[in-house]
Amino acid sequence: MKKSVKLSALSITLGMAMLTHFPLYANGTDYKYSLTDGIDICFKKVKEKLGDEAKVSTIRASFASGGDIDPRSANRPQGVMTTCTVTYQNPEDPKKLLSMRMDTRSGEFKKPALVEIRVMGDASKFNVNDYLISLDKVVLTPLTAFMTSQEKNLSEHYSKFAWTGVSLSAPGTFSNVHHLRIDVEGRLAVNDIKESGYADISVDGKKVNKNRLIK
């Protein structure tokens, strides 16, 4: 992939469900899935829909932080999955991408839509395969241990916190390879100000590229 070619409109991300600190997650009556279904619930559903070897570009799962952390989420129980999206190779036209979003209340995916790809640089050099990865190459298992290992520091930094997203991002401006990202949000213990952080991890879950869960 030439550096002069950057995909600018393709930054939806690979979703996996997540764990939070406390309280225990509620499923809620309005949402089909929550973190109690596993950190990889969105990924599992994408896999069920597209197959293990589907070529995806991005997947994103978002989870409510709850009203104690964000008053805007007061009507959404902490941990419910509010977003699950995937961008993947069109099986009928491999040069194109499709985007699909889950209705998080019913748990069913909506009809896929064609993605309009925009390229910065020489568009003739763009190859969609540079932005695709097979689902079976994305390893989620190590994420649980990593998140658990961070809880002590997060508990000291925040009076309360929640994991609010896990995603798979495509190569772009800041990375030449696919990578995972975990997001956290909480209330600072020192002054109750809301703050967020993230960790950037390799797709095999083994290497932490950046740990900015605590700023």
KOLVEX-455750 format. One record per residue: residue number from 1; z, y negated, x of N, C-alpha, C in turn. Coordinates in pm, 1 decimal. Example, Ala and Ser with C-alpha at 12.3 -4.5 7.8 and 13.67 -1.06 7.14 Angstrom:
// KOLVEX-455750
R,i,n_c3,n_c2,n_c1,ca_c3,ca_c2,ca_c1,c_c3,c_c2,c_c1
R,1,780.0,569.0,1319.0,780.0,450.0,1230.0,780.0,330.0,1320.0 .
R,2,708.0,225.0,1285.0,714.0,106.0,1367.0,787.0,-3.0,1290.0 .
This chain:
// KOLVEX-455750
R,i,n_c3,n_c2,n_c1,ca_c3,ca_c2,ca_c1,c_c3,c_c2,c_c1
R,1,0.0,120.6,85.4,0.0,0.0,0.0,0.0,-124.2,87.9 .
R,2,-98.4,-207.6,70.4,-108.2,-327.4,153.0,-8.3,-431.0,105.9 .
R,3,51.1,-500.0,199.7,152.1,-599.1,166.0,95.9,-715.7,86.3 .
R,4,-35.5,-735.6,96.2,-97.0,-847.8,25.2,-106.6,-822.0,-124.7 .
R,5,-82.6,-696.2,-163.7,-91.7,-660.3,-304.2,48.5,-640.5,-358.6 .
R,6,89.4,-722.3,-451.8,222.2,-711.8,-510.8,210.2,-703.1,-662.0 .
R,7,283.8,-611.0,-720.1,281.7,-596.6,-864.2,384.0,-691.2,-922.6 .
R,8,338.4,-793.1,-996.3,428.6,-898.7,-1040.7,481.7,-881.0,-1180.6 .
R,9,417.1,-799.6,-1263.3,458.3,-788.7,-1402.9,506.5,-648.6,-1434.8 .
R,10,555.0,-577.2,-1332.6,595.7,-439.3,-1353.5,733.5,-416.9,-1295.2 .
R,11,834.0,-473.1,-1359.4,968.2,-457.5,-1308.2,1065.2,-414.5,-1416.9 .
R,12,1014.3,-334.1,-1512.6,1104.5,-263.0,-1601.5,1167.5,-155.6,-1511.5 .
R,13,1280.1,-91.8,-1544.5,1346.5,-6.0,-1447.7,1400.4,128.0,-1500.8 .
R,14,1422.5,234.9,-1408.9,1461.4,373.2,-1450.1,1604.0,381.5,-1494.1 .
R,15,1617.9,419.8,-1614.4,1746.7,421.4,-1674.3,1820.0,551.4,-1660.4 .
R,16,1948.3,537.4,-1637.0,2040.3,648.2,-1640.0,2163.1,594.9,-1709.2 .
R,17,2231.9,674.9,-1778.0,2351.3,629.4,-1846.2,2459.8,603.8,-1744.1 .
R,18,2573.1,546.3,-1785.4,2671.4,506.9,-1688.1,2812.6,527.1,-1737.3 .
R,19,2905.3,521.4,-1641.2,3046.0,533.9,-1670.4,3109.9,397.3,-1666.3 .
R,20,3218.8,374.5,-1741.0,3293.1,250.7,-1727.9,3436.7,280.0,-1692.2 .
R,21,3507.6,176.3,-1657.3,3644.6,189.4,-1610.3,3737.9,223.9,-1725.7 .
R,22,3758.9,133.0,-1818.4,3836.0,159.5,-1937.0,3803.6,50.4,-2037.2 .
R,23,3826.0,67.4,-2169.5,3880.1,186.6,-2232.2,3776.2,297.1,-2242.1 .
R,24,3816.1,412.1,-2303.8,3721.6,519.6,-2325.1,3607.0,468.8,-2412.2 .
R,25,3486.7,515.6,-2385.6,3371.9,465.6,-2457.1,3368.4,515.0,-2599.7 .
R,26,3328.5,425.5,-2686.0,3310.3,462.1,-2825.2,3161.5,481.7,-2850.0 .
R,27,3128.8,578.7,-2933.1,2989.8,599.7,-2966.6,2940.0,492.1,-3061.9 .
R,28,3026.1,447.9,-3153.8,2982.1,346.5,-3249.0,2890.2,408.8,-3352.1 .
R,29,2891.1,360.7,-3473.2,2811.3,419.6,-3579.7,2668.5,367.6,-3579.5 .
R,30,2641.3,257.1,-3509.9,2509.8,195.2,-3514.9,2419.2,235.3,-3399.3 .
R,31,2473.6,304.0,-3300.8,2395.5,341.0,-3183.7,2400.1,491.9,-3164.4 .
R,32,2286.4,547.9,-3129.2,2274.4,693.5,-3117.3,2347.4,748.6,-2995.7 .
R,33,2335.9,679.0,-2881.0,2390.4,731.3,-2755.6,2482.6,630.8,-2687.5 .
R,34,2569.0,684.4,-2603.0,2657.9,600.5,-2523.3,2684.5,669.4,-2389.8 .
R,35,2766.6,608.6,-2308.3,2799.7,666.6,-2178.3,2873.4,798.1,-2190.5 .
R,36,2930.1,825.1,-2304.4,2995.3,955.0,-2324.8,2893.0,1067.8,-2324.5 .
R,37,2765.8,1034.2,-2339.4,2660.4,1135.2,-2336.8,2612.3,1164.5,-2195.4 .
R,38,2669.2,1095.6,-2096.3,2632.2,1118.2,-1956.7,2563.2,998.8,-1894.7 .
R,39,2576.4,986.8,-1765.4,2518.8,871.1,-1697.9,2365.9,872.0,-1699.7 .
R,40,2310.3,988.8,-1727.9,2164.3,1002.4,-1722.2,2101.8,1019.7,-1860.3 .
R,41,2169.9,973.6,-1966.0,2120.8,1000.4,-2100.5,1980.8,944.3,-2124.4 .
R,42,1952.4,824.7,-2081.3,1819.1,767.7,-2100.8,1716.2,848.2,-2022.0 .
R,43,1750.2,880.3,-1897.4,1661.0,960.5,-1813.6,1631.0,1095.0,-1879.8 .
R,44,1732.4,1159.2,-1935.6,1713.7,1288.9,-2001.7,1616.6,1277.6,-2118.3 .
R,45,1632.7,1170.9,-2194.5,1546.9,1153.3,-2311.7,1403.1,1122.2,-2272.0 .
R,46,1386.9,1046.4,-2164.5,1252.4,1019.3,-2112.8,1188.8,1150.4,-2066.0 .
R,47,1268.1,1231.5,-1997.7,1219.7,1359.2,-1946.8,1179.1,1452.8,-2060.4 .
R,48,1260.2,1455.3,-2165.1,1228.2,1538.3,-2281.4,1097.5,1494.5,-2345.6 .
R,49,1074.4,1365.4,-2345.5,955.5,1310.0,-2410.4,829.6,1327.1,-2325.5 .
R,50,840.7,1303.8,-2195.0,722.3,1299.9,-2108.4,703.9,1423.1,-2020.7 .
R,51,812.9,1497.5,-1995.9,804.8,1613.4,-1908.4,859.4,1585.0,-1769.8 .
R,52,904.5,1690.7,-1700.3,968.6,1677.6,-1568.6,880.1,1612.1,-1463.3 .
R,53,750.4,1637.0,-1470.0,660.6,1590.7,-1365.0,580.7,1466.7,-1405.5 .
R,54,623.5,1401.2,-1510.0,556.9,1277.9,-1552.0,565.8,1174.6,-1440.5 .
R,55,460.8,1096.5,-1422.2,458.7,990.8,-1321.3,505.0,860.6,-1387.5 .
R,56,620.0,812.1,-1343.7,675.2,690.7,-1402.3,676.1,578.8,-1298.2 .
R,57,674.8,457.4,-1346.8,686.0,342.4,-1258.0,827.2,286.3,-1264.0 .
R,58,876.8,263.8,-1384.8,1011.0,208.3,-1400.3,1079.1,268.8,-1522.3 .
R,59,1210.9,273.5,-1517.9,1293.2,310.7,-1633.8,1417.7,222.8,-1630.0 .
R,60,1462.2,181.5,-1745.8,1581.3,97.2,-1752.2,1670.9,138.3,-1867.2 .
R,61,1798.6,153.3,-1837.3,1899.7,177.8,-1939.6,2006.1,69.1,-1929.7 .
R,62,2040.3,10.0,-2043.5,2145.0,-91.9,-2047.4,2254.3,-47.2,-2143.1 .
R,63,2379.0,-84.9,-2111.0,2494.6,-45.3,-2190.9,2582.6,-167.1,-2218.3 .
R,64,2638.4,-172.9,-2336.6,2720.0,-287.1,-2376.7,2848.1,-293.1,-2295.1 .
R,65,2885.3,-412.5,-2252.1,3009.5,-430.3,-2176.5,3130.5,-441.3,-2268.1 .
R,66,3106.4,-471.7,-2395.8,3216.7,-482.9,-2491.5,3270.8,-624.5,-2501.4 .
R,67,3334.5,-653.9,-2613.0,3382.5,-788.8,-2641.1,3491.4,-838.2,-2548.5 .
R,68,3569.6,-749.4,-2487.0,3675.5,-791.8,-2394.6,3618.3,-855.2,-2268.7 .
R,69,3495.9,-816.2,-2234.0,3431.6,-869.9,-2114.7,3332.2,-979.3,-2151.0 .
R,70,3253.7,-957.1,-2253.6,3153.6,-1053.9,-2298.2,3164.8,-1072.0,-2449.1 .
R,71,3215.3,-1186.2,-2494.0,3231.3,-1210.2,-2638.7,3102.4,-1191.6,-2717.3 .
R,72,2988.9,-1207.6,-2650.4,2861.2,-1189.3,-2718.6,2836.8,-1043.0,-2754.5 .
R,73,2913.3,-953.2,-2692.0,2899.9,-810.0,-2719.9,3009.0,-758.8,-2812.4 .
R,74,3076.2,-850.7,-2880.0,3190.5,-812.1,-2963.8,3152.0,-713.9,-3073.3 .
R,75,3028.4,-721.2,-3120.3,2985.0,-631.8,-3227.5,2924.7,-502.5,-3175.9 .
R,76,2928.8,-483.8,-3042.5,2876.3,-361.1,-2983.3,2985.5,-294.8,-2899.8 .
R,77,3029.6,-175.9,-2938.0,3135.1,-107.3,-2863.6,3098.0,-89.1,-2716.9 .
R,78,3195.9,-100.5,-2630.6,3171.4,-84.2,-2488.0,3111.7,53.2,-2460.6 .
R,79,3003.9,53.0,-2383.2,2943.3,178.7,-2341.4,2826.5,226.3,-2424.1 .
R,80,2800.6,165.8,-2540.9,2685.9,211.8,-2619.3,2556.2,171.8,-2548.7 .
R,81,2457.5,258.1,-2556.8,2330.1,228.5,-2492.3,2249.2,136.2,-2581.6 .
R,82,2217.0,19.3,-2528.7,2145.7,-81.7,-2605.9,1998.3,-91.6,-2568.7 .
R,83,1961.2,-37.3,-2452.1,1821.7,-39.9,-2407.0,1788.0,88.6,-2333.8 .
R,84,1670.6,142.6,-2361.9,1616.8,256.0,-2285.9,1465.0,241.3,-2287.8 .
R,85,1408.1,203.6,-2175.7,1263.7,180.9,-2168.2,1203.8,253.9,-2048.4 .
R,86,1076.2,284.5,-2058.0,1006.0,351.0,-1948.0,863.4,298.9,-1941.0 .
R,87,814.8,281.5,-1818.6,675.4,249.9,-1793.6,617.4,366.7,-1715.2 .
R,88,505.8,422.3,-1761.5,455.5,546.5,-1702.6,302.8,550.5,-1703.8 .
R,89,248.3,645.0,-1628.3,103.9,658.8,-1616.8,44.5,708.5,-1748.6 .
R,90,-63.4,643.8,-1790.4,-132.5,684.4,-1911.8,-201.3,819.3,-1887.0 .
R,91,-159.3,926.2,-1954.2,-219.5,1057.7,-1928.1,-368.1,1064.0,-1963.7 .
R,92,-414.3,973.9,-2049.9,-554.6,973.8,-2090.1,-640.4,884.0,-2001.7 .
R,93,-576.5,795.8,-1927.4,-646.9,705.2,-1835.6,-554.1,675.9,-1718.3 .
R,94,-558.9,757.6,-1612.4,-465.2,747.9,-1499.2,-461.5,614.2,-1427.8 .
R,95,-560.4,527.9,-1450.5,-561.1,396.8,-1385.4,-475.3,295.9,-1460.0 .
R,96,-424.6,336.8,-1577.0,-349.6,244.3,-1659.9,-206.4,292.1,-1682.2 .
R,97,-123.5,200.3,-1726.9,17.4,229.2,-1754.3,47.7,206.6,-1901.6 .
R,98,145.5,282.8,-1949.5,196.9,266.0,-2084.1,345.1,231.6,-2076.5 .
R,99,393.1,158.8,-2174.4,534.7,124.9,-2184.1,588.5,179.4,-2315.5 .
R,100,707.6,235.9,-2310.7,767.3,294.1,-2430.2,915.3,256.7,-2437.3 .
R,101,959.3,219.7,-2555.1,1098.0,175.8,-2577.1,1165.1,263.3,-2682.2 .
R,102,1288.7,297.1,-2657.4,1364.5,374.1,-2755.1,1427.5,282.9,-2859.3 .
R,103,1424.1,325.0,-2983.1,1506.7,262.7,-3086.5,1646.3,319.8,-3065.7 .
R,104,1735.6,240.6,-3007.0,1865.9,293.3,-2966.0,1958.7,323.0,-3083.3 .
R,105,1918.5,287.8,-3201.8,1998.2,323.0,-3319.8,1959.7,460.5,-3373.5 .
R,106,1831.0,490.7,-3370.6,1785.8,621.8,-3418.4,1775.5,724.0,-3305.3 .
R,107,1759.0,674.7,-3182.3,1742.6,764.2,-3068.3,1599.5,811.6,-3049.0 .
R,108,1507.0,758.6,-3128.7,1366.8,797.6,-3119.1,1286.8,690.9,-3044.1 .
R,109,1188.4,737.8,-2966.0,1102.3,644.1,-2894.8,995.0,589.2,-2988.4 .
R,110,964.5,462.2,-2970.8,859.9,399.0,-3049.7,723.4,429.4,-2988.6 .
R,111,619.3,395.0,-3059.3,483.9,418.2,-3013.0,460.5,344.4,-2881.4 .
R,112,403.5,411.5,-2780.6,379.6,344.6,-2651.9,276.1,233.5,-2662.7 .
R,113,289.5,136.0,-2575.3,197.0,22.5,-2572.0,134.9,11.9,-2433.2 .
R,114,12.4,-34.6,-2426.5,-57.7,-51.1,-2299.7,3.9,-166.1,-2220.6 .
R,115,24.2,-144.6,-2090.8,78.0,-247.4,-2002.0,-36.8,-323.0,-1936.9 .
R,116,-34.4,-453.8,-1948.0,-133.5,-536.8,-1879.2,-83.2,-563.4,-1737.5 .
R,117,-147.8,-505.3,-1638.7,-105.0,-517.6,-1499.6,-159.4,-646.1,-1438.9 .
R,118,-69.2,-723.9,-1378.6,-110.0,-845.1,-1308.3,-76.2,-829.3,-1160.7 .
R,119,-166.9,-868.3,-1076.5,-152.1,-846.5,-932.6,-156.0,-979.2,-859.0 .
R,120,-64.6,-995.3,-760.4,-66.8,-1110.7,-671.7,-143.3,-1070.7,-544.8 .
R,121,-245.1,-1145.2,-509.7,-324.9,-1109.5,-393.3,-459.7,-1054.7,-436.0 .
R,122,-516.8,-970.0,-353.8,-648.8,-912.9,-379.5,-636.0,-798.2,-479.1 .
R,123,-672.7,-823.5,-604.4,-656.6,-723.3,-710.2,-740.8,-598.8,-684.8 .
R,124,-848.9,-611.6,-609.1,-935.6,-496.1,-582.1,-865.6,-392.6,-493.8 .
R,125,-759.1,-433.6,-425.9,-684.9,-343.3,-337.9,-573.6,-269.1,-411.2 .
R,126,-551.6,-307.0,-536.1,-441.1,-247.4,-610.7,-471.5,-102.4,-649.1 .
R,127,-371.6,-15.6,-628.5,-381.4,125.0,-667.3,-255.3,160.2,-745.4 .
R,128,-269.4,193.3,-872.9,-154.0,217.9,-957.2,-66.5,330.7,-903.7 .
R,129,-125.5,424.2,-829.9,-48.6,537.5,-777.0,58.9,494.0,-677.3 .
R,130,40.7,375.8,-616.9,140.8,324.1,-524.2,269.9,285.1,-595.9 .
R,131,263.3,274.6,-728.5,377.1,229.1,-806.8,430.5,337.0,-899.4 .
R,132,393.8,462.0,-869.2,436.1,574.1,-952.9,517.2,674.2,-872.6 .
R,133,608.9,740.8,-940.9,688.0,846.8,-879.8,713.0,954.5,-984.9 .
R,134,711.1,1079.4,-942.6,735.9,1190.3,-1035.0,884.0,1193.8,-1072.0 .
R,135,911.5,1216.0,-1200.0,1051.1,1218.1,-1246.0,1136.0,1320.1,-1171.7 .
R,136,1076.2,1431.2,-1132.3,1154.7,1535.1,-1065.6,1197.4,1496.4,-924.1 .
R,137,1148.4,1383.1,-874.4,1189.2,1335.9,-741.7,1305.6,1237.4,-747.0 .
R,138,1344.8,1201.5,-867.1,1456.0,1107.3,-884.7,1583.5,1188.7,-909.3 .
R,139,1677.5,1178.5,-815.9,1799.3,1260.3,-821.2,1916.8,1173.4,-864.8 .
R,140,1974.4,1207.2,-978.8,2081.3,1125.1,-1034.5,2220.6,1176.8,-1003.3 .
R,141,2230.6,1302.6,-962.5,2360.7,1367.2,-945.6,2458.5,1289.5,-858.2 .
R,142,2417.6,1234.3,-742.2,2513.9,1165.4,-655.1,2569.8,1034.5,-712.2 .
R,143,2508.7,981.5,-816.7,2551.2,851.3,-867.3,2693.2,853.0,-922.0 .
R,144,2731.2,962.1,-987.0,2865.3,970.5,-1044.8,2972.1,958.7,-937.0 .
R,145,2953.0,1030.6,-826.6,3050.3,1026.0,-717.1,3057.0,886.8,-656.3 .
R,146,2941.6,823.2,-640.0,2940.4,687.8,-584.7,3017.0,592.3,-675.1 .
R,147,2990.6,598.7,-803.4,3056.1,508.5,-897.9,3206.9,531.8,-899.7 .
R,148,3247.6,657.5,-894.7,3390.1,689.9,-891.2,3455.0,634.8,-765.3 .
R,149,3382.5,641.4,-654.1,3436.7,593.6,-526.5,3457.4,442.4,-525.5 .
R,150,3390.2,371.2,-614.8,3399.4,225.3,-619.4,3510.0,175.5,-713.0 .
R,151,3566.7,262.9,-792.8,3657.6,218.9,-898.5,3785.1,151.7,-847.2 .
R,152,3838.2,198.2,-734.7,3961.3,137.8,-682.3,3937.9,-9.5,-646.2 .
R,153,3832.0,-35.4,-571.2,3802.8,-173.6,-532.6,3768.1,-259.6,-653.6 .
R,154,3692.9,-202.0,-746.6,3655.8,-276.7,-865.9,3777.7,-308.5,-951.4 .
R,155,3872.4,-216.2,-957.5,3994.2,-237.1,-1036.3,4081.5,-347.4,-977.3 .
R,156,4075.5,-365.6,-845.6,4150.0,-472.5,-780.7,4080.3,-606.7,-796.8 .
R,157,3947.9,-603.3,-801.8,3867.7,-726.4,-811.5,3863.0,-778.1,-955.6 .
R,158,3851.8,-685.0,-1049.5,3840.9,-720.6,-1190.6,3965.0,-676.9,-1268.3 .
R,159,4004.0,-755.7,-1367.6,4110.7,-712.3,-1458.4,4058.3,-604.2,-1552.0 .
R,160,3928.8,-611.1,-1582.7,3859.1,-508.3,-1659.9,3712.4,-515.0,-1624.1 .
R,161,3645.5,-399.8,-1624.7,3503.4,-399.1,-1590.7,3432.3,-285.2,-1662.7 .
R,162,3301.3,-292.5,-1663.4,3218.6,-188.1,-1724.0,3086.9,-176.0,-1648.3 .
R,163,3038.0,-54.2,-1637.5,2904.4,-32.5,-1583.7,2805.6,-66.5,-1694.2 .
R,164,2709.9,-153.0,-1665.9,2624.0,-206.2,-1772.0,2475.4,-173.1,-1757.9 .
R,165,2437.9,-101.3,-1654.8,2297.7,-63.9,-1644.0,2268.6,24.3,-1524.0 .
R,166,2170.5,111.4,-1540.4,2116.3,188.6,-1428.8,1965.6,186.2,-1445.1 .
R,167,1897.1,165.4,-1335.0,1751.9,152.5,-1346.1,1680.4,211.1,-1226.1 .
R,168,1556.3,247.6,-1248.5,1463.5,284.2,-1142.5,1361.3,171.7,-1134.4 .
R,169,1350.5,110.4,-1018.0,1257.7,-1.2,-998.9,1138.8,42.3,-914.7 .
R,170,1023.2,-14.4,-946.0,901.2,14.3,-870.7,896.1,-68.8,-743.2 .
R,171,814.3,-30.0,-647.7,795.7,-113.5,-528.0,752.9,-254.4,-567.3 .
R,172,797.5,-351.1,-491.4,765.4,-489.7,-522.9,796.2,-580.6,-406.5 .
R,173,833.2,-703.2,-436.7,856.2,-804.8,-334.2,966.1,-766.7,-236.5 .
R,174,1074.5,-704.3,-287.3,1191.5,-678.9,-203.0,1201.3,-535.7,-152.0 .
R,175,1110.8,-448.6,-193.9,1114.5,-310.4,-148.3,975.9,-248.6,-157.8 .
R,176,938.6,-169.6,-57.9,808.6,-103.1,-57.7,814.0,35.8,-118.7 .
R,177,931.0,75.8,-165.0,948.7,207.9,-225.5,1028.2,195.6,-354.9 .
R,178,1022.3,300.0,-438.2,1105.8,304.2,-557.4,1252.5,308.9,-516.5 .
R,179,1338.7,253.1,-599.3,1481.2,256.0,-569.5,1561.5,246.7,-699.0 .
R,180,1686.0,291.7,-691.8,1776.6,287.8,-805.6,1867.7,166.9,-795.3 .
R,181,1912.3,119.4,-909.9,2006.7,7.6,-913.6,2112.4,35.6,-1020.0 .
R,182,2237.6,7.4,-983.5,2349.6,21.2,-1076.1,2411.7,-116.6,-1095.3 .
R,183,2437.9,-152.9,-1219.6,2494.0,-284.9,-1250.1,2633.9,-273.6,-1308.8 .
R,184,2718.2,-371.0,-1273.3,2854.5,-376.2,-1324.1,2884.6,-517.5,-1371.6 .
R,185,2972.6,-530.0,-1468.5,3014.6,-661.0,-1518.7,3163.4,-654.2,-1549.6 .
R,186,3234.6,-763.6,-1522.0,3377.3,-762.6,-1549.2,3437.7,-901.6,-1550.7 .
R,187,3568.8,-903.9,-1572.5,3646.3,-1028.1,-1569.8,3729.2,-1030.5,-1441.9 .
R,188,3711.2,-1136.2,-1361.9,3783.2,-1146.6,-1235.3,3933.8,-1146.9,-1258.8 .
R,189,4004.9,-1068.8,-1178.9,4149.9,-1060.3,-1193.5,4217.2,-1193.2,-1161.5 .
R,190,4158.2,-1270.5,-1071.9,4221.2,-1393.3,-1025.5,4216.4,-1506.7,-1128.7 .
R,191,4109.8,-1510.9,-1210.8,4097.3,-1625.1,-1302.8,4028.1,-1593.4,-1435.4 .
R,192,3999.4,-1468.3,-1459.8,3939.0,-1421.9,-1584.3,3795.7,-1472.2,-1604.8 .
R,193,3729.3,-1516.5,-1498.6,3589.6,-1556.8,-1508.0,3501.2,-1431.4,-1511.1 .
R,194,3397.5,-1432.9,-1593.7,3304.8,-1319.9,-1600.8,3212.3,-1320.6,-1480.1 .
R,195,3196.5,-1206.1,-1417.9,3110.9,-1193.8,-1300.3,3038.9,-1059.9,-1305.6 .
R,196,2924.5,-1051.9,-1239.6,2848.1,-927.6,-1235.9,2810.3,-893.5,-1092.7 .
R,197,2777.1,-767.9,-1069.7,2736.1,-721.9,-938.6,2643.8,-602.2,-951.3 .
R,198,2593.7,-553.3,-836.8,2502.0,-440.2,-840.7,2505.8,-364.1,-708.6 .
R,199,2452.6,-243.3,-713.4,2432.0,-164.0,-592.6,2289.8,-110.2,-596.2 .
R,200,2223.4,-113.5,-481.9,2087.1,-64.1,-467.3,2093.1,67.8,-389.5 .
R,201,2034.4,172.9,-447.5,2048.7,307.9,-392.4,1912.6,376.3,-384.9 .
R,202,1894.1,462.2,-285.0,1768.3,535.7,-270.4,1748.5,631.3,-387.5 .
R,203,1623.1,670.8,-414.1,1593.6,751.8,-532.3,1656.0,891.8,-526.6 .
R,204,1691.6,938.4,-406.1,1758.8,1068.1,-397.7,1910.1,1054.3,-414.0 .
R,205,1956.2,930.0,-432.3,2097.2,905.0,-456.3,2186.2,916.3,-334.2 .
R,206,2128.0,936.0,-216.4,2207.0,963.8,-97.5,2238.1,841.2,-11.7 .
R,207,2156.6,739.0,-21.1,2174.0,622.5,66.2,2196.7,496.0,-15.3 .
R,208,2304.4,424.6,18.1,2332.2,296.3,-46.0,2265.9,187.7,37.9 .
R,209,2159.7,131.0,-14.5,2086.4,28.1,59.3,2161.9,-105.1,59.7 .
R,210,2219.6,-141.0,-55.2,2298.9,-261.7,-67.8,2412.6,-234.6,-165.7 .
R,211,2531.5,-278.7,-129.3,2644.6,-267.5,-221.2,2698.1,-408.6,-247.1 .
R,212,2656.6,-464.8,-357.5,2700.9,-598.8,-396.7,2768.8,-593.6,-532.2 .
R,213,2840.7,-483.4,-554.0,2918.9,-472.1,-677.6,3027.5,-578.1,-680.9 .
R,214,3078.6,-611.1,-561.0,3176.1,-717.3,-547.1,3116.0,-823.7,-455.4 .
R,215,3108.4,-945.5,-501.4,3044.6,-1051.5,-423.0,3138.9,-1108.8,-316.9 .
